[in-house]
Amino acid sequence: MSTASITSKGQLTIPKKVRESMHVGPGDRIEFIKIDNEHYEIFAITKDIQKLKGIVKSKNKASVSIDDMNTAIANMGK
């Protein structure tokens, strides 16, 4: 179990073992999700955008042209 103390300014230093386990470092962001009145979960929300490439697979293998996209957008209001 790891513990940390809150400073008088409300700052918290995440223990090294926890930072390493979460793969976070300086500049990364942490999100706190309230579970109930006494419990929160923390999540690392800073990820390299390059790591997201390919996580969503399209069933439609055909590319869509810019003109087709513009036409579809223009037709949305009709």
N, C-alpha and C positions, 0 to 999 in steps of 0.2 A: 504494500500500500504506500502511496506517495501522498505527502501533504505539502501545503504551501501557506504562507501568511499573507494577509492583505496589508498594504502600507497605509499610512495616514491619508495618502492621496487616492486610495481606492485601487491601487495597482497590485497586480498579482504576478509573481514569477512562477511559471510552470516548471516543475522539476525536470531536469535533464532527461531522465529515463522516459518520462511521459512525452516530452517534445520529440525525442528520437523515435518513440513508438508511433507517434502520430505523423511523423515526417514533416514537422513544421520548424520554421526558423524565423529569423528577423524579417519583418515585413509581411509575413503570412497572417491571415485572419482566422479567428476562431469564432464560431457561432454557439451561443448558449440557447438550448431549447428547454423550456420549462415543462417538466413532467408532472409535477404536483407542487404543493406549497413548499416542500422541503427538498425537492430533487430536481436537478438539471442534468442534461446530457450536453457534452461539448463535442463539436465537430470542427475539423479543419476544413475551411471553405475555400482556401486559395489553392488552386491547382493549375498546372501548366496547361494552357489551352491546346498545345500540341498533343497532349495525352488523350484528349477527347476525340481526336480524329478516328473515324471508323467505328465508334461505339453504337451508332444508329445505322442499321442496315435498311436500305430501301428495297422494296419489292419491285419497284419500277427501275429497271436498269438503264432506261433511255434518258439522255440528258435533255434538259429544257433550255431553250434559247432565251436570251434576254428579251427579245421581241415577244415571245410567247408569254413570258412572265409579265411584261408590261401590259399586254392585251388582257391577261387574266385579271390583273389588278384593276385595269380600267373598267372591266365588265362587272366587277364586284358590286358597284353601286346601281346597276341596272336591274 
